[in-house]
């Protein structure tokens, strides 16, 4: 047995043998999340369905083998298989554990993830997946003694022949089950983004092509005509705190009818809550640039060039703008306005209070409220006299480490999941940790309003809060966010939104509260903020400013 085993591990094998062995491993074992998802489909829970899944596995294996054949050279095959197997093992873990898919938007999210967010995804189950699905087969691959190398013409010929054979087998299997394949892919579009690891390379290529298609240089100017409307001589300049939430789903806000008291402080304040708000996307990378654009979701995805955004228009109109970040950056939105982050304080703010940030520099959202008076004083006085927009970009309820998003003294729902491997916790404990993060946001917003009230002698103060996207908490075994928008569950697109206005008269409040259940979306953000701040520009669309009619309500009431 020992000589036989040793021979199996170390006997010479050609590059094509290694390529097809890896393709078989990838097409069967590494794609277990895909087979699990397909086996759960009602239409495939029979003998014919199992045969179709087996055929699909053959398609994935044959296509993987065909593509690897092109790289099956003596010097390249082992490094190539190392990259492919490691990526396949990692993707299998994330797709299998969280129910996510790897599409171009998810690839952009991966590119833009910082070290803090990435560290929250590391755990023992990921290490186990890398060990079983990548390290063990790679140990076998690297122990193979290469055959005597062929000269490049016959090697090229063999590789091309292997490629053609793989494509032929793929085509044959496709045609053998074309009706079932077409129906399944049409009805379950997310499956195409679960073919591991081809989904990663395809999506990365699409994302890179789109990025390269965007012309280099500064973004196109929008709102070149932006200016401030005339104000009465005794009118105070506006001060708007625009809080961009993170991963908050509307269904877990008690203000929206959730049974748990997740908004204990906001429920005591005269906030205006809006219950039917839809996001631009299912991830920060997709939603954030879209919600700050004047175009709206339908047109935003069709633009061929980069354009300036809401912050540029506000600043061009003469207002003071400051972006405060407790996240992985502003996705390019704040490149042309003053910026500060909790990890790199600037703008005249004092050191952050002890207890709000840990040794790694990860901070609770309340850290952004520290030193706001000093930050305000550090802005251009001439601009401040016209009005101020402070954008606070939260860490919010970003997962999977929800337990990190709430302080130790604010965890009313117990026991909570204290692992970033959500499937290791009972779902009720995951929900507890998530709801605790919503309570933390509730307190942060209440304290933001308290600070704004302290500025009311100098400014007409306002707070506008809206989350960038929602979150799945295990419904249908889906966790986190980032699903393709067309198939995303509502929990990933239904987001909370609320207002607090220091000048909210009874007539204005009644008018705005009448819109509580009206369908609103991120499309409203740009135009509503422009209207709130008294900015005039040809970009402004009154029909997308959900406050427009209510600004006229006090005037109409005063004439009655």
C-alpha positions in Angstrom: 0.0 0.0 0.0 2.8 2.4 0.9 4.6 2.2 -2.5 1.2 2.4 -4.3 0.2 5.5 -2.4 3.5 7.2 -2.9 3.3 6.4 -6.6 -0.2 8.0 -6.8 1.0 11.1 -5.0 4.2 11.7 -6.9 4.0 9.9 -10.2 4.7 12.1 -13.3 1.6 13.6 -14.8 1.2 16.0 -17.7 -0.3 19.6 -17.5 -3.5 18.5 -19.1 -4.0 15.7 -16.6 -3.7 18.2 -13.8 -6.0 20.6 -15.5 -8.8 18.1 -16.0 -8.4 16.6 -12.5 -8.8 20.1 -11.1 -11.8 20.7 -13.4 -13.5 17.6 -12.1 -12.8 18.7 -8.5 -14.2 22.2 -9.2 -17.2 21.0 -11.2 -18.3 18.7 -8.4 -17.0 19.4 -4.9 -16.2 23.2 -5.1 -19.6 24.0 -6.6 -21.6 22.4 -3.7 -23.5 25.7 -3.0 -24.8 25.7 -6.5 -25.9 22.0 -6.3 -27.5 22.7 -2.9 -29.4 25.7 -4.3 -30.5 23.8 -7.4 -31.6 20.8 -5.3 -33.8 23.1 -3.2 -35.8 24.3 -6.3 -39.3 22.7 -6.4 -39.0 21.9 -10.1 -35.8 19.9 -9.6 -36.9 17.8 -6.6 -37.4 14.6 -8.6 -35.4 12.0 -10.5 -35.4 14.1 -13.7 -34.2 17.1 -11.6 -31.3 15.1 -10.2 -30.3 14.0 -13.7 -30.4 17.7 -14.8 -28.2 18.7 -11.9 -25.7 15.9 -12.8 -25.7 17.2 -16.4 -25.2 20.7 -15.2 -22.2 19.5 -13.2 -20.9 17.9 -16.4 -21.3 21.2 -18.2 -19.3 23.1 -15.5 -16.6 20.4 -15.4 -16.2 20.4 -19.2 -16.2 24.1 -19.5 -13.7 24.5 -16.7 -11.5 21.8 -18.2 -11.6 23.5 -21.6 -10.5 26.9 -20.2 -7.8 25.4 -18.0 -6.5 23.5 -21.1 -5.4 26.8 -22.6 -3.2 27.4 -19.5 -1.9 23.9 -19.2 1.8 24.5 -19.7 4.6 23.0 -17.7 5.6 26.3 -16.1 2.1 27.7 -15.5 -0.3 24.9 -14.6 0.6 24.6 -10.9 0.5 28.4 -10.2 -2.7 28.7 -12.2 -4.4 25.9 -10.3 -3.3 27.4 -7.0 -5.1 30.7 -7.8 -8.2 28.9 -9.2 -8.6 26.4 -6.3 -8.0 29.0 -3.6 -10.6 31.4 -5.2 -13.0 28.5 -5.6 -12.7 27.4 -2.0 -13.2 31.0 -0.7 -16.2 31.6 -2.9 -17.8 28.2 -2.0 -17.6 29.3 1.7 -19.2 32.7 1.1 -21.9 31.5 -1.2 -22.7 28.5 0.9 -22.7 30.3 4.2 -24.4 33.5 3.4 -26.4 32.7 0.3 -24.7 35.5 -1.7 -23.9 35.4 -5.4 -20.9 36.8 -7.2 -22.0 39.3 -9.9 -20.2 42.4 -11.2 -21.6 44.6 -8.4 -20.4 42.1 -5.8 -16.9 42.2 -7.3 -16.9 46.0 -7.0 -17.8 45.5 -3.4 -14.9 43.2 -2.9 -12.5 45.7 -4.5 -13.7 48.5 -2.3 -13.7 46.5 1.0 -11.3 47.9 3.5 -9.2 45.9 6.0 -11.8 46.4 8.9 -14.6 45.0 6.8 -12.5 42.1 5.5 -11.4 41.1 8.9 -15.0 40.6 10.0 -15.3 37.9 7.3 -12.5 35.8 8.6 -13.3 32.7 10.7 -12.6 29.1 11.3 -15.2 27.8 8.7 -13.5 29.9 6.0 -10.2 28.4 7.0 -11.7 24.9 6.9 -13.1 25.5 3.4 -9.7 26.7 2.2 -8.1 23.6 3.8 -10.5 21.0 2.4 -11.3 22.5 -1.0 -7.9 24.1 -1.8 -5.0 23.1 0.4 -5.5 19.3 0.2 -5.9 19.1 -3.6 -3.1 21.6 -4.1 -0.8 19.4 -1.9 -1.4 16.6 -4.4 -0.9 19.0 -7.4 2.4 20.3 -6.2 3.7 16.8 -5.4 3.3 15.7 -9.0 6.5 15.3 -10.9 6.2 16.9 -14.4 6.6 14.7 -17.4 9.5 15.3 -19.8 8.4 18.6 -21.4 7.1 18.6 -24.9 8.3 21.2 -27.4 5.9 24.1 -27.6 4.3 23.2 -31.0 3.0 19.8 -29.9 2.1 21.2 -26.5 0.1 23.9 -28.1 -1.6 21.4 -30.4 -2.6 19.1 -27.5 -3.9 22.1 -25.4 -6.0 23.3 -28.3 -7.3 19.8 -29.0 -8.2 19.5 -25.3 -9.9 22.9 -25.4 -12.0 22.0 -28.5 -12.9 18.6 -26.9 -14.0 20.4 -23.7 -16.1 22.9 -25.7 -17.6 20.0 -27.7 -18.6 18.1 -24.6 -20.1 21.3 -23.1 -22.1 22.0 -26.2 -23.3 18.4 -26.3 -24.5 18.5 -22.7 -26.2 21.9 -23.2 -28.1 20.6 -26.2 -29.1 17.4 -24.4 -30.9 19.4 -21.7 -31.5 22.6 -23.5 -35.2 23.0 -22.6 -34.6 22.4 -18.8 -31.4 24.6 -18.9 -33.2 27.5 -20.7 -36.1 27.4 -18.3 -34.0 27.1 -15.2 -31.6 29.9 -16.2 -34.6 32.2 -17.2 -36.5 31.6 -14.0 -33.5 31.4 -11.6 -31.2 34.1 -13.0 -29.0 34.2 -9.9 -27.7 30.6 -10.6 -25.4 31.9 -13.4 -23.6 33.9 -10.8 -23.0 30.8 -8.6 -21.0 28.8 -11.1 -17.7 28.7 -9.2 -15.1 30.2 -9.9 -16.1 31.2 -13.4 -18.6 33.6 -11.8 -15.7 35.5 -10.2 -13.6 35.8 -13.4 -16.6 36.7 -15.6 -17.9 39.3 -13.2 -14.4 40.8 -12.7 -14.0 41.1 -16.4 -17.4 42.8 -16.8 -16.6 45.2 -13.9 -13.1 46.0 -15.3 -14.5 46.6 -18.8 -17.1 49.0 -17.4 -14.5 50.8 -15.4 -12.1 51.1 -18.4 -15.0 52.3 -20.6 -15.4 55.3 -18.4 -13.2 58.2 -19.7 -10.3 59.2 -17.4 -10.1 62.6 -15.9 -12.4 64.7 -13.8 -16.1 64.0 -13.8 -18.5 65.9 -16.0 -19.8 69.0 -14.4 -23.4 69.0 -13.5 -25.4 71.9 -12.0 -23.1 74.6 -13.3 -25.9 77.1 -12.8 -26.4 76.2 -9.1 -26.9 79.2 -6.8 -28.7 80.0 -3.6 -32.2 81.5 -3.8 -32.6 84.9 -2.0 -33.6 84.6 1.6 -35.3 87.1 3.9 -32.8 89.3 5.7 -33.6 87.8 9.1 -33.6 84.2 8.0 -31.1 81.9 9.7 -28.8 79.8 7.3 -29.8 76.1 7.1 -27.7 73.4 8.7 -28.5 70.0 7.4 -27.1 66.8 8.9 -27.5 64.1 6.2 -26.9 60.7 7.8 -26.3 57.9 5.4 -27.2 54.7 7.1 -25.6 51.4 6.4 -27.4 48.0 6.1 -30.5 49.1 7.9 -33.7 47.3 6.9 -37.0 49.1 7.4 -38.8 46.1 8.7 -36.7 46.1 11.9 -37.6 49.7 12.8 -40.2 50.0 15.5 -41.2 53.3 13.9 -42.3 51.1 11.0 -44.4 48.7 13.2 -41.7 46.2 14.2 -42.8 44.5 17.4 -39.5 45.1 19.2 -38.6 48.6 20.7 -35.7 49.2 18.4 -36.3 53.0 18.3 -36.7 53.8 22.0 -35.3 57.4 21.7 -36.5 58.4 18.3 -40.0 57.4 19.2 -40.0 60.1 21.9 -38.9 62.8 19.4 -41.0 64.7 16.8 -39.4 62.8 13.8 -41.2 62.3 10.6 -40.9 58.7 9.5 -41.5 57.3 6.0 -42.4 53.7 5.7 -42.2 52.7 2.0 -38.7 53.7 0.8 -36.8 51.8 -1.8 -33.0 51.8 -2.3 -31.0 52.3 -5.5 -29.1 49.1 -5.0 -28.4 46.2 -2.7 -24.8 47.3 -1.7 -23.0 50.4 -0.8 -21.0 50.5 -4.0 -24.2 50.4 -6.0 -26.5 52.6 -3.9 -24.2 55.4 -2.7 -23.2 56.9 -6.1 -26.8 56.4 -7.3 -28.5 58.1 -4.4 -26.3 61.2 -4.7 -27.0 61.5 -8.4 -29.7 63.7 -10.0 -30.5 61.0 -12.5 -32.5 58.5 -10.5 -32.0 54.7 -10.5 -33.5 54.1 -14.0 -31.1 56.4 -15.8 -28.1 56.2 -13.5 -27.1 52.7 -14.8 -27.1 53.9 -18.4 -24.6 56.8 -18.0 -21.4 56.4 -20.0 -19.3 59.0 -18.1 -18.6 59.9 -14.5 -20.6 62.9 -13.3 -20.5 65.2 -10.4 -22.9 64.6 -7.6 -25.1 66.3 -5.0 -22.1 67.5 -2.9 -20.5 69.2 -5.9 -23.8 71.1 -6.6 -24.2 72.2 -3.0 -20.6 73.4 -2.8 -20.9 75.2 -6.2 -24.0 77.0 -4.8 -21.8 78.4 -2.1 -22.7 76.1 0.8 -20.2 74.6 3.3 -20.0 70.8 2.8 -18.2 68.3 5.0 -18.2 64.5 4.7 -17.5 62.5 7.9 -16.8 58.8 7.4 -17.0 55.8 9.7 -17.0 53.4 6.8 -14.8 52.3 3.9 -14.8 55.7 2.2 -17.3 57.7 0.1 -16.9 55.8 -3.2 -15.6 59.0 -4.9 -18.5 61.2 -3.9 -16.5 63.4 -1.5 -13.3 63.7 -3.6 -13.9 67.4 -4.2 -15.3 68.5 -0.7 -13.7 68.6 2.8 -13.4 65.1 4.2 -12.6 63.5 7.5 -12.9 60.0 8.9 -12.9 58.4 12.4 -9.8 56.4 11.4 -8.0 59.6 10.3 -9.5 62.6 12.2 -9.0 66.0 10.7 -10.8 69.3 10.3 -9.9 70.6 13.8 -11.6 67.9 15.8 -10.2 66.9 19.2 -9.0 63.3 19.9 -11.9 60.8 20.0 -13.2 60.0 23.4 -12.0 56.8 25.0 -14.5 53.9 24.5 -15.8 54.9 21.1 -12.9 53.3 19.2 -10.9 50.1 19.7 -7.2 49.5 19.4 -7.6 48.7 15.6 -9.2 52.1 15.0 -12.7 50.7 14.5 -15.2 53.1 15.9 -18.8 53.2 16.9 -20.9 55.7 14.8 -21.2 58.1 17.8 -17.5 58.9 17.3 -18.6 61.1 14.3 -20.4 63.3 16.8 -17.3 64.0 18.7 -15.9 67.5 18.2 -18.7 68.6 15.8 -18.5 72.2 17.1 -14.8 72.3 16.3 -15.4 70.8 12.8 -18.0 73.4 12.1 -15.7 76.2 13.3 -13.0 74.9 10.9 -15.1 75.3 7.8 -15.0 78.4 5.6 -16.9 81.1 7.5 -18.3 82.7 4.4 -19.8 79.4 3.3 -21.0 78.6 6.8 -22.9 81.9 6.8 -24.8 80.7 3.7 -25.5 77.2 5.0 -23.9 73.9 6.0 -24.4 70.3 4.9 -22.7 67.7 7.1 -22.8 64.2 5.7 -22.3 61.4 8.3 -21.6 58.0 6.7 -22.3 55.3 9.2 -20.9 51.8 9.8 -24.5 51.3 10.9 -25.5 47.6 11.0 -22.8 46.3 8.7 -22.4 42.5 9.0 -21.7 39.8 9.6 -20.2 41.0 12.9 -23.3 42.8 14.0 -22.3 42.5 17.6 -19.5 45.0 17.0 -22.0 47.8 16.0 -23.5 48.4 19.4 -21.7 49.5 22.6 -21.6 47.2 25.7 -24.1 49.4 27.5 -26.7 49.2 24.7 -27.5 45.6 24.0 -31.1 45.1 25.1 -31.7 42.0 23.1 -30.0 38.9 24.5 -28.4 36.6 23.9 -26.8 38.0 20.8 -24.6 36.2 18.2 -21.0 37.2 18.9 -19.5 35.4 15.9 -19.0 36.6 12.3 -19.9 33.0 11.2 -23.7 33.6 11.3 -24.7 30.0 10.6 -22.9 29.0 13.8 -25.5 30.9 15.8 -29.2 30.3 16.2 -31.0 32.7 13.9 -32.8 34.4 16.9 -29.3 35.3 18.3 -28.3 36.8 14.9 -31.5 38.9 14.9 -30.7 40.0 18.5 -27.3 41.2 17.5 -28.7 43.0 14.4 -31.5 44.7 16.4 -29.0 45.9 18.9 -27.2 47.6 16.1 -30.5 49.3 15.1 -30.8 50.5 18.7 -27.3 51.9 18.6 -28.3 53.9 15.4 -31.4 55.1 17.2 -29.3 56.6 20.0 -26.8 58.1 17.6 -29.6 59.8 15.7 -31.2 61.1 18.9 -27.9 62.5 20.0 -27.4 64.0 16.5 -30.8 65.8 16.9 -29.8 67.0 20.4 -26.6 68.6 18.9 -28.7 70.2 16.2 -31.0 71.6 18.7 -28.0 73.2 20.4 -27.2 75.0 17.1 -30.8 76.3 16.6 -29.9 79.8 17.8 -27.6 80.2 14.7 -29.1 77.9 12.1 -32.3 76.5 10.8 -31.4 72.9 11.7 -32.5 69.7 10.0 -31.7 66.0 10.0 -32.3 63.6 7.1 -31.6 59.9 7.6 -31.8 57.2 5.0 -30.0 53.8 4.8 -28.1 52.9 1.6 -29.6 49.3 1.4 -31.1 46.7 3.6 -30.0 43.2 4.8 -31.1 39.6 4.8 -31.0 37.8 8.1 -31.4 34.2 7.1 -34.7 34.3 5.3 -34.6 31.5 2.8 -31.1 30.8 4.1 -29.8 34.2 2.6 -27.6 36.4 4.7 -26.0 39.9 4.3 -26.8 41.8 1.1 -25.6 42.4 -2.5 -28.0 40.1 -4.4 -28.7 41.1 -8.0 -31.4 43.8 -7.8 -33.9 42.0 -10.0 -34.0 39.0 -7.7 -33.1 40.6 -4.4 -35.5 40.0 -1.5 -37.4 43.1 -0.3 -35.4 43.1 2.9 -32.4 44.2 0.9 -34.1 47.1 -0.8 -36.7 48.3 1.7 -34.9 50.9 3.8 -35.7 53.3 6.7 -35.9 57.0 6.1 -36.8 59.8 8.5 -36.7 63.6 9.0 -36.3 66.0 11.9 -37.0 69.7 11.3 -36.5 72.5 13.8 -38.9 74.7 11.9 -41.6 72.0 11.4 -44.9 74.0 11.9 -48.1 72.1 12.5 -49.1 72.6 8.9 -45.8 71.3 7.5 -45.7 68.3 9.8 -49.3 67.4 8.9 -48.4 67.7 5.2 -45.2 65.6 5.5 -46.8 63.0 7.7 -49.5 62.5 5.1 -46.7 61.1 2.9 -45.7 58.5 5.4 -46.9 55.6 3.4 -46.3 57.0 -0.1 -43.8 55.1 -2.2 -40.5 57.0 -2.1 -36.9 56.0 -3.0 -33.3 57.1 -3.2 -34.4 59.0 -6.4 -35.8 61.6 -4.1 -32.6 62.4 -2.2 -30.8 64.7 -4.5 -33.9 66.9 -5.3 -35.2 67.0 -1.8 -31.9 68.1 -0.4 -31.5 70.7 -3.1 -34.9 72.1 -2.2 -34.2 71.9 1.5 -31.1 74.0 1.2 -32.6 76.6 -1.1 -30.4 75.8 -4.1 -31.7 76.7 -7.5 -30.5 74.7 -10.5 -31.9 73.4 -13.8 -31.3 69.9 -12.5 -33.9 70.2 -9.9 -37.1 68.2 -10.4 -39.9 69.4 -8.1 -41.8 66.1 -8.6 -38.9 64.2 -7.1 -38.7 66.6 -4.1 -41.2 64.9 -1.8 -41.1 68.0 0.5 -41.8 70.5 -2.2 -45.6 70.8 -1.7 -45.2 70.8 2.1 -42.9 73.9 2.0 -45.8 75.8 0.6 -48.2 74.5 3.2 -47.3 77.0 5.9 -47.6 79.8 3.4 -51.1 78.6 2.3 -52.2 78.2 5.9 -51.1 81.7 6.8 -53.3 83.2 4.1 -56.4 81.4 5.4 
